[in-house]
Amino acid sequence: MGDLLLVRHGETEWSVSGQHTSWTDLPLTQHGEEQAKFLAPLLSSRTYALALTSPLARAIRTAELAGITGAVPDPDLHEWDYGAYEGVTTVDIHRTRPDWYLWTDGVPPGPDGHPGESPAEVGQRADRVLARVDAALPGGDVVLVAHAHFLRVLTARRLGLAPADGRLFQLATGTVSRLSTEHGRPVIAEWNTRL
């Protein structure tokens, strides 16, 4: 049985500024590209039964720079749809909604095609990804290259927790995390690893 490796894409302009970024397809910053390249030694010794990326350029580019070959874009790995809060910081949201919390409140609808998602809806996508992961793990390791909030929800679901419990797992840009098993049960084996 393999391990599940989670790679958060490298830094973007909006990850630095704290703006919520789902469908806005920002490139990596120069630092983000360097972060991705530094992941290669952490990932190069493994072969993957399955390698998936978010369809967004920042995740695909991170996979390329990290040396992950053969990764297939999967729409279910897309970041949480932030609806009307796309491009907005939490500080700005708190000016009008001081008690707002993504993990319990979700987001209001945005423009056409971006209705926003609740934690439960993100959890449903994570569960679909985990079904594909489970089918591949007997053949070896699986690597997913995606986004912070989505990977946090996926981690919660992997551990048998509610989607909103993803709030417990802070995830930095340009990092690798490893979910494994102990006595047949999912565990976090490494988190936010960098060289």
Secondary structure, 3 states (H helix, E strand, C coil): CCCEEEEECCCEHHHHHCECCCCCCCCECHHHHHHHHHHHHHHCCCCEEEEEECCCHHHHHHHHHCCCCCCEECHHHCCCCCHHHCCCEHHHHHHHCCCCCHHHHCCCCCCCCCCCCCHHHHHHHHHHHHHHHHHHHHHCEEEEEECHHHHHHHHHHHCCCCHHHHHHCCCCCCEEEEEEEECCEEEEEEEEECC
